[in-house]
Amino acid sequence: GSMFNVSSTGQLILADSFIASQQNTFTLSINVSDNGINPRSILVIVIVFVLVNNTQPPVFQNLPISIEINETTPQLVTVYTVTATDPEGSQVSYTLMGGNTDTFLLLPNSGDIILLRSLDFHATNMYVLTITASDSELQSAMNLTITVTDVNEYSPSCNQQLYFINLAEDTAVNTTRSDIFSCSDNDRGSNG
């Protein structure tokens, strides 16, 4: 049967469920006539757009998300791409709602996260970005943890470069002296 009926008074009546039709646009040709002695008529075209109920927000893929980038990552490169899909098939856009917006830029249509400035492990070694995905009506949020890894960029430094020590001739083998000199390295972990 037909999806619509038209009453004698011109009311458009839905005759079947839109869900069963899987169609979102309907074009109706309706002949409208008067009750005159010599009836006159006109053809009216009605286009019906079915608005899909938006009941589910976009869903992020691969949660939880935590990535590592090293501190020498060049500026203006994509460090990660967030991905969300909308269960109803709507276009998804992304927004960086919180975190360090001076350091990272989120492209709204692609989900690409761009590094805007140089990283320094010693100044900040972790960022948490709050990202939303929206289908223009509903949204969902997630956190992206970005850990900055250290690279071996510093040489060890000592409080001096020449040391004089005196040891007695009868000093035992394997004697340890830890008070002779002091050195440090500003790198951390396996780089320190």
N, C-alpha and C positions, 0 to 999 in steps of 0.2 A: 503494500500500500504506500500511499503518499505520506510524507513526513508532516505535511500541513494540510489543514482544511480552512476554507474561507466561508464565514457565515454570510447570510443574506444581508446583514447590516455592515459587512466589511471587516469583521473581527478576524484576525489571524489566529488559528487554533493549532497548537502543537498536537499532532496525532500519534507521535511515536517518540521513543527516547533517543536523545542525541548520542548517548553512550553506545548504543547498539549500532549506530550508523558509521562511526569512525570518520565522519565527514565534518569539516568545520565551516564550510560555506555552502549555502543553498541559494539558487536563483529561481525565483518564482515568476511566472507570467500569469497575471490575473486580468481577466476581461471584466471591466466594470461597465454596467449598463444602467440606464434610467428606466422608469416605468411609463414613459410617454407613449402617445398613440403611435408615433413613429419612433421606436426606441433608438436611442443613440448610445454608442459605447466607445470606450477607449481601452487600450491595452496598457497596463501598468506593470512595470518590472520591479520586483522587490528582491533585494539581496539580503540574506540573513547571514550574519557572522556569529558563529557559536563561540562564546568566550569560555575557555577552559578554566575550570576551577583550579586555582593554584593552592594546593593543600600541603605541599612538601617543599622544604627549602633545599638548596643545592647541597650535595654531599661531597666532602673532600675525600680524595683518594690517598691511600698509603699513610694513614695516621698511626701513631704519632710521628711527626716529622722532626728530625734532628740531623743537621748536616755539619760537616767540618770544612772550613776553607783556610788556607794558610795565609799568613799576614802579608805575603808578597803578591797576592792576587791583584792583577792590574785593575785600575778603575774602569768603569763603564763596560764591564762584561757581565753577562748573565751568570749569577752564581747558583740559581735554582729556579725551577718553574713549578708553581703550585697548580694543582689540577682539581677541579670540582665539576661534577655533572649534576644537572637538574633532572629529577625523576620524571618530570612532565615534558622534558625536552626543550625548555626555554634556554635562551642565551644566558650565560653566566658572566658576570663582571666581578672584578676583585678590587678591594680597597685595603690599604695599609692603615689600620685603625690605631695601632700603638706600637711602641718600640722605637728604634732609632731611625727616624725619617730623614735625618741629616746624612746618614751613611748609606741607606738603602732606598731604592725607588721601586715601587710595584706597578707594572704596566697593567692597566685595568682590563684590557681585553684578552691578553695572552697569559697573564699570571706570571710573567717573567719578573724575577727580582734582580735588579741591577745594582752593582756596587758603585756608589757615587764618590767615595773618597778612600784614601789609603787606610789600611788597617794597621794597628800596632798592638800586638799581643800583650805587651807590657802595660799598655794603657787600659785596654778593654779586651778581655779574652772570651766574652760571651755576649750575645745579643738575643733577645726574645722578641720576635715580631708577632703582633696580633693581626691576623688577616681575616677579612670577611669575604664571603662569596655570596652574591645576590642574583636573584632572577628578576629583579626590579620590584618585587613585592615582598618576598621572603628572603631571609639571609641566615647563614650559619657562620660560625667563627672557629678559628683554630690558632694555635700558637706554633710558630716555627722557631726552633732553637738553633742558632748559628754559633758554633764554637770556632774560635780563631786559634789556629795552631801556630806554634812558635817555629821559626826557622833559625838556623845557626848563623846569626848576624854579628855577634860580638866576640872579640878575642878575650881570653882571660886577662885580667889585670891584677897586678901585684903591687903591694905598697912600696916596693923598690925593686930594682932589677939586679943589684949586686949585694950579696950577703957574705959576711965573714963569720965563721963559727970556729970555736976551739973545742976539740975533743981530746980527752986524755988517751994516752997510748994504750992503756989497759981497758978501754971501753969495750964492753961485751958485744959480741956479734948479735945482730938483730935488735940492737938498742934503737928505740924510736925517739925522735925529738920532733914534737909538733909545734914548738914555740919558735922555730927558726924564721919562718916567713909565712905571710898570709896572702892568698890570692883568691879571687872570685871571678865569676862569669855571670853576666846579666841575662844569658839565655837560660831557659828552664828545661827540665826533663832530660831527655836524651841529647839535647843540644847544649846543655850546661856543663 
